Amino acid sequence: MKTYISIDGPSKGHKDSPCIVFVKYDGSNMRFEWSPKRGWYKFGTRKCMIDENHLIYGPAITLFKQKYGEELDKMFRTDKFFRSLQSAVAFGEFFGPRSFAGMHYPDDEKRDVVMFDMNLHKKGLMSPRDFVNCFGHMPIAEVLTECNFTEELIQNTRKELMSLDSKYEIRADVPEGVICKGGSGHQLWMCKIKTERYKEKLKREYEADWEKYWEN
């Protein structure tokens, strides 16, 4: 099953190149695989396969099916953009109001999954433009702005000089930052930028090894 790429910090951004800037949600990376014959049939975290009985991550599968499953299935079968699609893997972030740096609390009353990318069989990850155009009518990862990737964007994110808050019901008390995506195909690039406040929270919660949760 396709796993999501590792996203590096702003040093990997393409200077002065156009990009779409998305909210970065603070949770766990989940994957959901679809095929024409079996529908949504395979599920996993970034590192392992799971089913709906998993204590921590199982609810993400149910939430994804309820939120996206039926509509995506219909699109894959009828939309010309996805004609003859053999399989697809949707990627989403799973989190609750207390989630932080990969830590979850199963007793959180509410949790959410937000889809942020899609891999199409033999085509790879969709370009950020195609992703937004195809799925922007759904509650996907929120677009904060479209701009060129610059040092100003990095500093504005670090210092929260631009609004980074999610408009969805569940949101972090300290915004983690943004994901910048540009290009397409073999020229597709992306990077993450995190806020200074998030760094300070990491230092408080993970004093000895906070850097592994930063922008590596």
Contacts in CASP RR format, 6 or more apart in sequence:
PFRMAT RR
TARGET T0000
AUTHOR 0000-0000-0000
METHOD contacts of the structure
MODEL  1
MKTYISIDGPSKGHKDSPCIVFVKYDGSNMRFEWSPKRGWYKFGTRKCMI
DENHLIYGPAITLFKQKYGEELDKMFRTDKFFRSLQSAVAFGEFFGPRSF
AGMHYPDDEKRDVVMFDMNLHKKGLMSPRDFVNCFGHMPIAEVLTECNFT
EELIQNTRKELMSLDSKYEIRADVPEGVICKGGSGHQLWMCKIKTERYKE
KLKREYEADWEKYWEN
1 31 0 8 1.000
1 33 0 8 1.000
1 42 0 8 1.000
1 44 0 8 1.000
1 49 0 8 1.000
1 89 0 8 1.000
2 31 0 8 1.000
2 33 0 8 1.000
2 89 0 8 1.000
2 119 0 8 1.000
3 31 0 8 1.000
3 46 0 8 1.000
3 47 0 8 1.000
4 29 0 8 1.000
4 31 0 8 1.000
4 46 0 8 1.000
4 91 0 8 1.000
4 117 0 8 1.000
5 125 0 8 1.000
5 190 0 8 1.000
7 179 0 8 1.000
7 190 0 8 1.000
7 191 0 8 1.000
7 192 0 8 1.000
8 191 0 8 1.000
8 192 0 8 1.000
8 215 0 8 1.000
8 216 0 8 1.000
9 191 0 8 1.000
9 192 0 8 1.000
9 193 0 8 1.000
9 215 0 8 1.000
9 216 0 8 1.000
10 154 0 8 1.000
10 180 0 8 1.000
10 191 0 8 1.000
10 192 0 8 1.000
10 193 0 8 1.000
10 215 0 8 1.000
11 191 0 8 1.000
12 189 0 8 1.000
12 190 0 8 1.000
12 191 0 8 1.000
13 19 0 8 1.000
13 149 0 8 1.000
13 180 0 8 1.000
13 189 0 8 1.000
13 190 0 8 1.000
13 191 0 8 1.000
14 149 0 8 1.000
14 182 0 8 1.000
14 189 0 8 1.000
15 149 0 8 1.000
15 150 0 8 1.000
16 148 0 8 1.000
16 149 0 8 1.000
16 150 0 8 1.000
17 148 0 8 1.000
17 149 0 8 1.000
17 182 0 8 1.000
17 183 0 8 1.000
17 189 0 8 1.000
18 146 0 8 1.000
18 147 0 8 1.000
18 148 0 8 1.000
18 149 0 8 1.000
18 182 0 8 1.000
18 183 0 8 1.000
19 128 0 8 1.000
19 146 0 8 1.000
19 147 0 8 1.000
19 148 0 8 1.000
19 149 0 8 1.000
19 180 0 8 1.000
19 181 0 8 1.000
19 182 0 8 1.000
19 183 0 8 1.000
20 128 0 8 1.000
20 129 0 8 1.000
20 132 0 8 1.000
20 143 0 8 1.000
20 146 0 8 1.000
20 180 0 8 1.000
20 181 0 8 1.000
20 182 0 8 1.000
21 143 0 8 1.000
21 144 0 8 1.000
21 145 0 8 1.000
21 146 0 8 1.000
21 147 0 8 1.000
21 153 0 8 1.000
21 178 0 8 1.000
21 179 0 8 1.000
21 180 0 8 1.000
22 116 0 8 1.000
22 128 0 8 1.000
22 141 0 8 1.000
22 142 0 8 1.000
22 143 0 8 1.000
22 144 0 8 1.000
22 178 0 8 1.000
22 179 0 8 1.000
22 180 0 8 1.000
22 181 0 8 1.000
23 141 0 8 1.000
23 142 0 8 1.000
23 144 0 8 1.000
23 164 0 8 1.000
23 165 0 8 1.000
23 166 0 8 1.000
23 175 0 8 1.000
23 177 0 8 1.000
23 178 0 8 1.000
23 179 0 8 1.000
24 175 0 8 1.000
24 176 0 8 1.000
24 177 0 8 1.000
24 178 0 8 1.000
24 179 0 8 1.000
24 192 0 8 1.000
24 194 0 8 1.000
25 93 0 8 1.000
25 95 0 8 1.000
25 114 0 8 1.000
25 116 0 8 1.000
25 141 0 8 1.000
25 166 0 8 1.000
25 172 0 8 1.000
25 176 0 8 1.000
26 93 0 8 1.000
26 95 0 8 1.000
26 99 0 8 1.000
26 100 0 8 1.000
26 101 0 8 1.000
26 102 0 8 1.000
26 172 0 8 1.000
26 176 0 8 1.000
26 198 0 8 1.000
27 93 0 8 1.000
27 94 0 8 1.000
27 95 0 8 1.000
27 96 0 8 1.000
27 99 0 8 1.000
27 100 0 8 1.000
27 101 0 8 1.000
27 102 0 8 1.000
27 104 0 8 1.000
28 45 0 8 1.000
28 46 0 8 1.000
28 57 0 8 1.000
28 60 0 8 1.000
28 93 0 8 1.000
28 94 0 8 1.000
28 95 0 8 1.000
28 99 0 8 1.000
28 102 0 8 1.000
28 104 0 8 1.000
29 45 0 8 1.000
29 46 0 8 1.000
29 91 0 8 1.000
29 92 0 8 1.000
29 93 0 8 1.000
30 43 0 8 1.000
30 44 0 8 1.000
30 45 0 8 1.000
30 46 0 8 1.000
30 57 0 8 1.000
30 60 0 8 1.000
30 64 0 8 1.000
30 91 0 8 1.000
30 92 0 8 1.000
30 93 0 8 1.000
30 94 0 8 1.000
30 113 0 8 1.000
31 43 0 8 1.000
31 44 0 8 1.000
31 45 0 8 1.000
31 46 0 8 1.000
31 89 0 8 1.000
31 90 0 8 1.000
31 91 0 8 1.000
31 92 0 8 1.000
32 40 0 8 1.000
32 42 0 8 1.000
32 43 0 8 1.000
32 44 0 8 1.000
32 61 0 8 1.000
32 64 0 8 1.000
32 89 0 8 1.000
32 90 0 8 1.000
32 91 0 8 1.000
32 92 0 8 1.000
33 40 0 8 1.000
33 41 0 8 1.000
33 42 0 8 1.000
33 43 0 8 1.000
33 87 0 8 1.000
33 88 0 8 1.000
33 89 0 8 1.000
33 90 0 8 1.000
34 40 0 8 1.000
34 41 0 8 1.000
34 72 0 8 1.000
34 73 0 8 1.000
34 76 0 8 1.000
34 87 0 8 1.000
34 88 0 8 1.000
34 89 0 8 1.000
34 90 0 8 1.000
35 41 0 8 1.000
35 86 0 8 1.000
35 87 0 8 1.000
36 76 0 8 1.000
36 77 0 8 1.000
36 85 0 8 1.000
36 86 0 8 1.000
39 73 0 8 1.000
40 64 0 8 1.000
40 65 0 8 1.000
40 69 0 8 1.000
40 73 0 8 1.000
42 49 0 8 1.000
43 49 0 8 1.000
43 50 0 8 1.000
43 51 0 8 1.000
43 52 0 8 1.000
43 58 0 8 1.000
43 60 0 8 1.000
43 61 0 8 1.000
44 50 0 8 1.000
44 57 0 8 1.000
45 57 0 8 1.000
50 57 0 8 1.000
50 58 0 8 1.000
50 61 0 8 1.000
51 58 0 8 1.000
51 61 0 8 1.000
52 58 0 8 1.000
52 59 0 8 1.000
52 61 0 8 1.000
52 62 0 8 1.000
55 106 0 8 1.000
56 104 0 8 1.000
56 106 0 8 1.000
57 94 0 8 1.000
59 94 0 8 1.000
59 111 0 8 1.000
60 94 0 8 1.000
60 111 0 8 1.000
60 113 0 8 1.000
63 94 0 8 1.000
63 111 0 8 1.000
63 112 0 8 1.000
63 113 0 8 1.000
64 90 0 8 1.000
64 92 0 8 1.000
64 113 0 8 1.000
64 115 0 8 1.000
67 113 0 8 1.000
67 139 0 8 1.000
68 90 0 8 1.000
68 113 0 8 1.000
68 115 0 8 1.000
68 138 0 8 1.000
71 138 0 8 1.000
72 88 0 8 1.000
72 90 0 8 1.000
75 82 0 8 1.000
75 134 0 8 1.000
76 82 0 8 1.000
76 85 0 8 1.000
76 88 0 8 1.000
79 134 0 8 1.000
81 130 0 8 1.000
81 134 0 8 1.000
82 88 0 8 1.000
82 120 0 8 1.000
85 120 0 8 1.000
85 121 0 8 1.000
86 121 0 8 1.000
86 122 0 8 1.000
87 121 0 8 1.000
88 118 0 8 1.000
88 119 0 8 1.000
88 120 0 8 1.000
88 121 0 8 1.000
89 118 0 8 1.000
89 119 0 8 1.000
90 115 0 8 1.000
90 117 0 8 1.000
90 118 0 8 1.000
91 115 0 8 1.000
91 116 0 8 1.000
91 117 0 8 1.000
91 118 0 8 1.000
91 119 0 8 1.000
92 113 0 8 1.000
92 114 0 8 1.000
92 115 0 8 1.000
92 116 0 8 1.000
92 117 0 8 1.000
93 113 0 8 1.000
93 114 0 8 1.000
93 116 0 8 1.000
93 141 0 8 1.000
94 104 0 8 1.000
94 111 0 8 1.000
94 112 0 8 1.000
94 113 0 8 1.000
95 104 0 8 1.000
95 111 0 8 1.000
95 112 0 8 1.000
95 114 0 8 1.000
95 170 0 8 1.000
95 172 0 8 1.000
96 104 0 8 1.000
96 105 0 8 1.000
96 108 0 8 1.000
96 110 0 8 1.000
96 111 0 8 1.000
96 112 0 8 1.000
96 170 0 8 1.000
97 108 0 8 1.000
97 110 0 8 1.000
97 170 0 8 1.000
97 171 0 8 1.000
98 104 0 8 1.000
98 105 0 8 1.000
98 108 0 8 1.000
99 105 0 8 1.000
99 108 0 8 1.000
99 172 0 8 1.000
100 172 0 8 1.000
100 201 0 8 1.000
100 205 0 8 1.000
101 202 0 8 1.000
101 205 0 8 1.000
101 206 0 8 1.000
101 213 0 8 1.000
102 213 0 8 1.000
110 169 0 8 1.000
110 170 0 8 1.000
111 170 0 8 1.000
112 168 0 8 1.000
112 169 0 8 1.000
112 170 0 8 1.000
114 139 0 8 1.000
114 140 0 8 1.000
114 141 0 8 1.000
114 168 0 8 1.000
115 135 0 8 1.000
115 138 0 8 1.000
115 140 0 8 1.000
115 141 0 8 1.000
116 140 0 8 1.000
116 141 0 8 1.000
116 179 0 8 1.000
117 125 0 8 1.000
117 126 0 8 1.000
117 131 0 8 1.000
117 141 0 8 1.000
118 125 0 8 1.000
118 126 0 8 1.000
118 131 0 8 1.000
118 134 0 8 1.000
118 135 0 8 1.000
119 125 0 8 1.000
119 126 0 8 1.000
120 126 0 8 1.000
124 185 0 8 1.000
125 185 0 8 1.000
125 188 0 8 1.000
126 134 0 8 1.000
127 182 0 8 1.000
127 183 0 8 1.000
127 184 0 8 1.000
127 185 0 8 1.000
127 188 0 8 1.000
128 181 0 8 1.000
128 182 0 8 1.000
128 183 0 8 1.000
128 184 0 8 1.000
128 190 0 8 1.000
129 183 0 8 1.000
129 184 0 8 1.000
130 184 0 8 1.000
131 140 0 8 1.000
132 140 0 8 1.000
132 143 0 8 1.000
139 168 0 8 1.000
141 179 0 8 1.000
142 166 0 8 1.000
142 167 0 8 1.000
142 168 0 8 1.000
144 162 0 8 1.000
144 163 0 8 1.000
144 164 0 8 1.000
144 178 0 8 1.000
145 162 0 8 1.000
147 153 0 8 1.000
149 180 0 8 1.000
149 191 0 8 1.000
153 180 0 8 1.000
153 193 0 8 1.000
154 193 0 8 1.000
155 161 0 8 1.000
156 162 0 8 1.000
157 164 0 8 1.000
157 177 0 8 1.000
157 178 0 8 1.000
157 193 0 8 1.000
157 194 0 8 1.000
157 195 0 8 1.000
158 193 0 8 1.000
158 194 0 8 1.000
158 195 0 8 1.000
158 196 0 8 1.000
159 195 0 8 1.000
159 196 0 8 1.000
160 175 0 8 1.000
160 195 0 8 1.000
160 196 0 8 1.000
160 197 0 8 1.000
164 175 0 8 1.000
164 177 0 8 1.000
164 178 0 8 1.000
164 195 0 8 1.000
165 171 0 8 1.000
165 175 0 8 1.000
166 172 0 8 1.000
174 195 0 8 1.000
174 197 0 8 1.000
174 198 0 8 1.000
174 201 0 8 1.000
175 195 0 8 1.000
175 197 0 8 1.000
175 198 0 8 1.000
176 194 0 8 1.000
176 195 0 8 1.000
176 198 0 8 1.000
177 192 0 8 1.000
177 193 0 8 1.000
177 194 0 8 1.000
177 195 0 8 1.000
177 198 0 8 1.000
178 192 0 8 1.000
178 193 0 8 1.000
179 190 0 8 1.000
179 191 0 8 1.000
179 192 0 8 1.000
180 190 0 8 1.000
180 191 0 8 1.000
180 192 0 8 1.000
180 193 0 8 1.000
181 188 0 8 1.000
181 189 0 8 1.000
181 190 0 8 1.000
182 188 0 8 1.000
182 189 0 8 1.000
182 190 0 8 1.000
183 189 0 8 1.000
192 215 0 8 1.000
193 215 0 8 1.000
194 214 0 8 1.000
194 215 0 8 1.000
199 210 0 8 1.000
199 214 0 8 1.000
202 210 0 8 1.000
202 213 0 8 1.000
202 214 0 8 1.000
203 210 0 8 1.000
206 212 0 8 1.000
206 213 0 8 1.000
END
